[in-house]
Amino acid sequence: MPNRKDLKKSINSICSDVFAECVATSLYCGNTNKANVDSLLASILDVRNDFISRISHPEPGMSKKAYYDRLAQDFTEHISEIIDHIGNLSE
């Protein structure tokens, strides 16, 4: 299991890449709704802040391995949903 510092770096890196992809999609696709793009960018920032704070404050009573496995699974699900929404921006 990677340490907390590496997890935070990974989350920051993934979120910044997804954020940049969303901005690029909104700029290069001519017919995007600005309100949808803004809400999507805000949700990326919310996910990043939520998961960084969850790394710093694990739930008591849960084993560390189970907690961080669940954290990684939740993060993957959230990012996958956001990527799907980015793909739908150009439609």
Secondary structure, 3 states (H helix, E strand, C coil): CCCHHHHHHHHHHHHHHHHHHHHHHHHHCCCCCHHHHHHHHHHHHHHHHHHHHHHHCCCCCCCHHHHHHHHHHHHHHHHHHHHHHHHHHCC
